[in-house]
C-alpha cells in the first residue's frame, strides 16, 4: 500500500469523457489499496478563456481580482472528478487550495507556497477517501485567493507530495515522458527513461514545457520520487531522480530546451561607475520582473552597454522602468527586441567532457545562425538567437550531439 499523489493537466481533464477516464484510472489505483491524492488543472483552454474575459474589461487587470477569477477553472474540475469517483463507488472529496490551506505569499498571479496544512488531507485518507485538490491556487495570510503562475498545478502536486511524504508523485500529461527536445520540432526526439533533478531543473527553467520549474525544485529539495506519464497511454514514462549513473553509454547532452517567450533590452551609453549594474537592475527587481541572461560591454569612451533578457510578458513593464532609469543615470538610449529566442543544451555529462560549447557554436555556425548572447553553467550552455532560426537551431544541435533516434527498419 502506497501513498501516491497524481496530477492531471488541462488536456487530461479537457472534457467530461476525459474526466471519466481519469476517474477510472484513479479507481484502479484505489482498488490496489493505494491512498490517492489527485491534483487537477482547469479544463484545457479554460484559463485562457477566463483571462480573455478579464482583458475585455481591462487590458491590465488588477492581479488580485484576476486570481479570484482564474482560480474558478480548477474549482469546476475538482467537483466533476469527485462526482465521477463517487458515481463509481469510490469515496471522494474535493478541496480548493483555500480549503486545504495551501498558504502562499501575496504575489498575485505568481505566488509562492509557504506552508501546507496536511491534517485535513490525512484525516480523509485515513477514512478511505480519495482527496481531489485544485491545483494552481492557494491563499495568503489575509485570506486572499492567490495563483501560482502558469503550470502551477505541477507545483501543487509536488508540494502536496512533499508535505504528505508520498511514495511517488505522478505527473500525468499529454506526453509519455520527458524527451530530448520537443518532438513537434524534432520528430527524431527520444523519450528519456531517466533524468536527474538537476538536468530537469535546467530543462524546465530553460523553456521545456513538460514540468514547471518550481515543481522540480520542490521534488529535488524534498527528494520526492517524480514520474512523468501519459494520461491515457500505458508506459513507464520518465523517472526524475537524484542518481547520476556513470556509464560509457551516457550521452554528454541529455536534452535541448528552448524558449520563445524571451525579450531583450539594452541600455546604451551608461556611465561606467561602480554600482551601475544595481542602478539598472534594482528598479527592475523592485517591479517584480525576473531577469534571465545579462551581458555588459565596456566601450572606449568609458561608458557601458548593458543588455539583459526578461519574459516577453514583462517586456513593456521592463521597458518603462528602464527608460526612467536611463533618464536618472544619464544613459544615451534604451532599445529592445522581442524577436529573439533562447536555445540551451543540458547534460550532467558536460562536467566530464571538454569542448561542448565549441561543438554547439560550430553546429550553429554551419547553419549561418548568429549568436547574440551566451550564458553557461556547469551543466548547460544557453544562447540567444533570432526567433526565426529557432527550430533550425534545435534540429541542428539535436543531430550534432547525436540525440536523434535511430531509424527504424523500413524507413
C-alpha positions as CSV (number, residue, x, y, z in Angstrom):
1,X,0.0,0.0,0.0
2,X,1.5,3.3,-1.1
3,X,0.6,7.0,-0.8
4,X,0.5,8.4,-4.3
5,X,-0.1,12.0,-5.5
6,X,-1.4,12.1,-9.0
7,X,-1.6,15.3,-11.0
8,X,-3.6,15.6,-14.2
9,X,-3.2,18.6,-16.5
10,X,-5.7,20.5,-18.6
11,X,-5.8,18.2,-21.6
12,X,-6.3,15.2,-19.3
13,X,-9.5,16.8,-17.9
14,X,-10.4,18.7,-21.0
15,X,-13.9,17.1,-21.4
16,X,-16.4,15.1,-19.4
17,X,-15.3,11.9,-21.3
18,X,-11.7,12.5,-20.2
19,X,-12.6,13.3,-16.6
20,X,-14.5,9.9,-16.6
21,X,-11.3,8.2,-17.9
22,X,-9.2,9.9,-15.2
23,X,-11.8,8.6,-12.6
24,X,-11.3,5.1,-14.0
25,X,-7.5,5.3,-13.7
26,X,-7.8,6.6,-10.1
27,X,-10.3,3.9,-9.2
28,X,-7.8,1.2,-10.3
29,X,-5.1,2.6,-8.1
30,X,-7.5,2.8,-5.2
31,X,-8.6,-0.8,-5.8
32,X,-5.0,-1.8,-5.5
33,X,-5.0,-0.5,-2.0
34,X,-3.1,2.8,-2.6
35,X,-4.0,6.0,-0.9
36,X,-4.6,8.6,-3.6
37,X,-4.5,12.4,-3.6
38,X,-5.4,13.8,-7.1
39,X,-4.4,17.4,-8.2
40,X,-6.1,18.7,-11.3
41,X,-5.8,21.7,-13.6
42,X,-8.6,23.6,-15.2
43,X,-10.1,22.1,-18.4
44,X,-7.9,22.8,-21.4
45,X,-8.3,26.3,-22.7
46,X,-10.4,27.5,-19.7
47,X,-7.7,29.6,-18.0
48,X,-7.1,31.4,-21.3
49,X,-10.9,31.9,-21.7
50,X,-11.1,33.5,-18.3
51,X,-8.1,35.7,-18.9
52,X,-9.7,36.8,-22.2
53,X,-12.8,37.8,-20.4
54,X,-10.8,39.9,-17.9
55,X,-9.0,41.6,-20.7
56,X,-12.2,42.7,-22.2
57,X,-12.7,44.7,-19.1
58,X,-9.2,45.9,-18.7
59,X,-6.0,45.4,-20.7
60,X,-4.1,45.1,-17.5
61,X,-6.5,43.5,-14.9
62,X,-5.8,44.1,-11.2
63,X,-3.8,41.0,-10.2
64,X,-5.8,40.2,-7.1
65,X,-9.1,40.2,-9.0
66,X,-7.6,38.2,-11.8
67,X,-6.6,35.5,-9.3
68,X,-10.1,35.4,-7.9
69,X,-11.4,34.8,-11.5
70,X,-8.9,32.3,-12.9
71,X,-8.9,30.1,-9.8
72,X,-12.5,29.2,-10.7
73,X,-11.4,26.9,-13.5
74,X,-9.9,24.3,-11.2
75,X,-12.9,24.5,-8.9
76,X,-15.0,23.1,-11.7
77,X,-12.7,20.1,-12.4
78,X,-12.2,19.1,-8.8
79,X,-16.0,18.9,-8.3
80,X,-16.6,17.0,-11.6
81,X,-13.8,14.4,-10.8
82,X,-15.1,13.9,-7.3
83,X,-18.6,13.3,-8.7
84,X,-17.2,10.8,-11.2
85,X,-15.4,8.9,-8.5
86,X,-18.4,8.8,-6.2
87,X,-20.5,7.5,-9.1
88,X,-18.1,4.6,-9.3
89,X,-18.5,3.9,-5.6
90,X,-15.1,5.4,-4.7
91,X,-15.5,7.8,-1.7
92,X,-14.0,11.1,-2.7
93,X,-14.0,14.7,-1.5
94,X,-12.8,17.9,-3.4
95,X,-11.0,20.9,-1.9
96,X,-9.9,24.2,-3.2
97,X,-6.4,25.5,-2.3
98,X,-8.0,27.7,0.4
99,X,-9.9,24.7,1.9
100,X,-6.7,22.6,2.2
101,X,-5.0,25.8,3.3
102,X,-2.1,25.9,0.9
103,X,-0.6,29.1,2.4
104,X,1.3,31.3,-0.1
105,X,2.8,34.8,-0.2
106,X,0.8,37.7,-1.6
107,X,2.5,37.9,-5.1
108,X,-0.8,37.6,-7.0
109,X,-0.6,35.7,-10.3
110,X,2.8,34.2,-9.4
111,X,2.6,33.3,-5.6
112,X,5.0,31.0,-3.9
113,X,3.9,28.3,-1.5
114,X,5.0,28.9,2.1
115,X,3.2,26.1,4.0
116,X,0.7,23.3,3.6
117,X,-1.7,22.2,6.3
118,X,-1.9,18.4,5.7
119,X,-4.1,17.5,8.7
120,X,-7.4,17.5,6.8
121,X,-5.9,15.5,3.9
122,X,-4.5,12.9,6.2
123,X,-7.8,12.5,8.0
124,X,-9.7,11.9,4.7
125,X,-7.1,9.4,3.5
126,X,-7.3,7.6,6.8
127,X,-11.1,7.4,6.3
128,X,-10.6,5.8,2.9
129,X,-11.4,8.8,0.7
130,X,-9.7,9.9,-2.5
131,X,-8.8,13.6,-2.0
132,X,-9.2,15.8,-5.1
133,X,-7.3,19.1,-4.8
134,X,-7.4,22.2,-7.0
135,X,-4.0,22.8,-8.5
136,X,-2.5,26.2,-9.3
137,X,-4.0,28.0,-6.3
138,X,-3.6,28.9,-2.6
139,X,-4.4,31.6,-0.1
140,X,-2.3,34.3,1.5
141,X,-2.3,35.1,5.2
142,X,-5.0,37.7,4.7
143,X,-7.4,35.2,3.1
144,X,-6.9,36.4,-0.5
145,X,-7.1,33.8,-3.2
146,X,-3.7,33.5,-5.0
147,X,-2.5,31.6,-8.0
148,X,1.0,30.1,-8.6
149,X,1.6,31.1,-12.2
150,X,1.2,29.1,-15.4
151,X,1.9,25.4,-14.8
152,X,1.3,25.9,-11.1
153,X,-0.7,22.7,-10.8
154,X,2.6,20.8,-11.1
155,X,3.9,22.7,-8.2
156,X,0.8,22.0,-6.2
157,X,1.1,18.3,-6.8
158,X,4.8,18.0,-5.9
159,X,4.3,20.3,-2.8
160,X,1.5,18.1,-1.6
161,X,3.6,15.0,-2.2
162,X,6.4,16.6,-0.2
163,X,4.1,17.6,2.7
164,X,2.5,14.2,2.8
165,X,5.8,12.3,2.3
166,X,4.2,10.5,-0.6
167,X,5.8,7.4,-2.0
168,X,5.6,8.8,-5.5
169,X,4.3,11.9,-7.4
170,X,3.0,11.1,-10.8
171,X,2.5,13.9,-13.3
172,X,0.1,12.8,-16.0
173,X,0.1,14.9,-19.1
174,X,-0.4,14.7,-22.9
175,X,3.1,13.3,-23.5
176,X,4.5,9.9,-22.4
177,X,7.6,11.3,-20.7
178,X,10.4,13.8,-21.0
179,X,12.0,13.9,-24.4
180,X,15.5,15.0,-25.6
181,X,13.6,18.0,-27.1
182,X,10.1,18.8,-28.3
183,X,9.1,16.1,-30.8
184,X,6.9,18.6,-32.6
185,X,10.1,20.4,-33.6
186,X,12.4,17.4,-33.9
187,X,10.5,14.2,-35.0
188,X,13.5,12.1,-34.1
189,X,13.5,13.2,-30.4
190,X,13.7,10.3,-28.0
191,X,12.0,9.7,-24.7
192,X,14.3,9.6,-21.7
193,X,13.9,6.7,-19.3
194,X,15.6,8.7,-16.6
195,X,16.8,12.2,-16.0
196,X,18.4,13.9,-12.9
197,X,16.6,16.5,-10.9
198,X,19.4,18.8,-11.8
199,X,19.0,18.3,-15.5
200,X,15.2,18.6,-15.3
201,X,15.5,21.8,-13.3
202,X,17.7,23.3,-16.1
203,X,15.3,22.0,-18.8
204,X,12.3,23.4,-17.0
205,X,14.0,26.8,-16.4
206,X,15.1,27.0,-20.0
207,X,11.8,26.5,-21.6
208,X,10.9,22.8,-21.5
209,X,7.1,22.8,-21.0
210,X,6.8,19.3,-19.6
211,X,7.2,20.4,-15.9
212,X,7.1,23.7,-14.2
213,X,10.4,24.8,-12.6
214,X,9.1,25.2,-9.1
215,X,7.7,21.6,-9.1
216,X,11.1,20.3,-9.9
217,X,12.7,22.5,-7.2
218,X,10.2,21.0,-4.7
219,X,10.8,17.5,-5.8
220,X,14.6,17.9,-5.7
221,X,14.6,19.7,-2.3
222,X,12.4,17.0,-0.6
223,X,13.6,14.1,-2.8
224,X,10.1,13.3,-3.9
225,X,10.2,10.4,-6.5
226,X,8.7,12.1,-9.6
227,X,7.5,10.4,-12.7
228,X,6.1,11.9,-15.9
229,X,3.4,9.7,-17.6
230,X,0.8,9.9,-20.4
231,X,-2.7,10.3,-19.1
232,X,-4.3,7.7,-21.4
233,X,-1.4,5.5,-22.7
234,X,0.3,2.8,-20.7
235,X,4.1,3.1,-20.3
236,X,7.0,3.6,-17.9
237,X,7.2,7.4,-18.5
238,X,10.3,9.2,-17.4
239,X,11.7,8.9,-13.8
240,X,13.2,12.1,-12.4
241,X,15.8,11.1,-9.8
242,X,18.9,12.2,-7.8
243,X,21.0,9.4,-9.4
244,X,23.8,10.3,-11.8
245,X,24.7,6.9,-13.2
246,X,28.2,6.6,-14.6
247,X,28.0,4.9,-17.9
248,X,30.2,4.7,-21.0
249,X,26.9,4.9,-22.9
250,X,25.7,8.0,-21.1
251,X,25.3,10.9,-23.6
252,X,27.1,14.2,-23.0
253,X,23.9,16.1,-23.5
254,X,20.5,14.8,-22.2
255,X,18.3,17.4,-23.9
256,X,17.8,20.6,-25.8
257,X,15.4,23.2,-24.3
258,X,14.2,26.3,-26.0
259,X,12.0,29.3,-25.1
260,X,10.2,31.6,-27.5
261,X,8.9,33.8,-24.7
262,X,12.0,36.0,-24.4
263,X,12.6,39.7,-24.9
264,X,15.9,41.6,-24.9
265,X,16.5,45.1,-23.5
266,X,19.7,47.2,-23.9
267,X,20.6,50.4,-22.2
268,X,23.4,52.2,-24.0
269,X,25.9,54.8,-23.1
270,X,25.7,54.2,-19.3
271,X,28.4,56.0,-17.3
272,X,30.8,53.2,-16.2
273,X,30.8,53.8,-12.5
274,X,30.7,51.4,-9.5
275,X,27.2,50.2,-8.7
276,X,25.8,50.8,-12.2
277,X,24.5,47.3,-12.5
278,X,22.5,47.7,-9.3
279,X,21.2,51.1,-10.5
280,X,19.9,49.3,-13.7
281,X,18.6,46.0,-12.3
282,X,17.5,47.2,-8.8
283,X,14.4,49.0,-10.2
284,X,13.7,46.0,-12.5
285,X,13.7,43.7,-9.4
286,X,11.6,46.1,-7.4
287,X,9.0,45.9,-10.2
288,X,8.9,42.1,-9.6
289,X,10.4,41.4,-13.0
290,X,12.7,38.4,-13.3
291,X,15.9,38.9,-15.3
292,X,17.5,36.0,-17.1
293,X,20.7,36.5,-19.2
294,X,22.9,39.5,-18.7
295,X,25.8,40.9,-20.9
296,X,27.8,44.0,-20.2
297,X,30.2,45.6,-22.7
298,X,32.6,48.4,-21.9
299,X,33.1,51.0,-24.7
300,X,36.2,53.0,-25.4
301,X,34.6,56.2,-24.2
302,X,34.2,55.0,-20.6
303,X,30.6,54.1,-21.0
304,X,29.0,50.7,-20.9
305,X,26.2,49.0,-22.8
306,X,24.1,46.7,-20.5
307,X,21.9,44.1,-22.1
308,X,19.5,41.6,-20.3
309,X,16.6,39.4,-21.1
310,X,13.2,39.1,-19.5
311,X,10.0,37.1,-20.2
312,X,8.2,38.6,-23.1
313,X,5.1,39.3,-21.0
314,X,7.3,41.6,-18.8
315,X,8.8,43.4,-21.8
316,X,6.6,46.6,-21.8
317,X,6.8,47.0,-18.0
318,X,10.6,46.5,-18.1
319,X,11.0,49.0,-20.9
320,X,9.1,51.7,-18.9
321,X,11.3,51.1,-15.8
322,X,14.5,51.1,-17.9
323,X,13.5,54.4,-19.7
324,X,13.1,56.0,-16.3
325,X,16.4,54.6,-15.1
326,X,18.1,55.9,-18.3
327,X,17.0,59.5,-17.6
328,X,18.1,59.3,-14.0
329,X,21.6,58.0,-14.7
330,X,22.3,59.9,-17.9
331,X,22.3,56.9,-20.3
332,X,22.2,57.6,-24.1
333,X,19.3,55.3,-25.1
334,X,17.2,52.3,-24.5
335,X,16.4,49.8,-27.2
336,X,14.5,46.5,-27.1
337,X,13.9,43.4,-29.2
338,X,11.1,40.8,-28.9
339,X,12.0,38.8,-31.9
340,X,14.5,36.6,-30.1
341,X,14.6,33.1,-28.6
342,X,16.8,31.1,-26.3
343,X,18.2,27.7,-27.1
344,X,20.0,25.6,-24.5
345,X,21.9,22.3,-24.3
346,X,21.7,20.5,-20.9
347,X,23.5,17.5,-19.5
348,X,25.4,16.4,-16.4
349,X,27.9,14.8,-18.9
350,X,29.3,18.2,-19.6
351,X,31.2,18.0,-16.3
352,X,33.5,15.4,-17.7
353,X,33.7,16.4,-21.3
354,X,35.6,19.3,-22.8
355,X,34.7,21.3,-25.9
356,X,30.9,21.0,-25.5
357,X,30.3,24.8,-26.0
358,X,32.6,25.0,-29.1
359,X,30.7,22.0,-30.6
360,X,27.4,23.9,-30.1
361,X,28.8,27.0,-31.6
362,X,30.2,25.1,-34.6
363,X,26.8,23.5,-35.3
364,X,25.0,26.9,-35.3
365,X,27.7,28.5,-37.4
366,X,27.3,25.8,-40.1
367,X,23.6,26.8,-40.4
368,X,24.5,30.5,-40.6
369,X,22.9,31.3,-37.2
370,X,24.3,34.3,-35.4
371,X,24.7,34.2,-31.6
372,X,23.6,37.4,-29.7
373,X,24.2,36.3,-26.1
374,X,25.8,33.4,-24.3
375,X,25.2,32.0,-20.8
376,X,26.8,29.0,-19.2
377,X,26.6,26.9,-16.1
378,X,28.2,23.6,-15.0
379,X,25.6,21.5,-16.9
380,X,24.2,23.9,-19.6
381,X,25.0,26.3,-22.3
382,X,22.4,28.8,-23.5
383,X,22.4,31.2,-26.5
384,X,20.1,33.9,-27.6
385,X,19.4,33.9,-31.4
386,X,16.8,35.4,-33.8
387,X,13.5,33.7,-33.2
388,X,13.1,32.8,-36.9
389,X,16.1,30.5,-36.7
390,X,14.9,28.7,-33.5
391,X,13.6,25.4,-35.0
392,X,16.6,25.1,-37.4
393,X,18.9,25.6,-34.4
394,X,17.2,22.9,-32.3
395,X,17.3,20.4,-35.1
396,X,21.0,21.1,-35.9
397,X,22.0,20.7,-32.3
398,X,19.9,17.6,-31.8
399,X,21.8,16.0,-34.6
400,X,25.2,17.4,-33.7
401,X,25.0,15.9,-30.2
402,X,23.8,12.5,-31.6
403,X,20.4,12.7,-29.9
404,X,18.4,11.6,-32.9
405,X,16.5,8.4,-32.5
406,X,17.9,5.6,-34.7
407,X,15.9,5.0,-37.9
408,X,13.5,2.0,-37.7
409,X,13.7,-0.8,-40.2
410,X,11.9,0.1,-43.4
411,X,12.4,3.8,-43.0
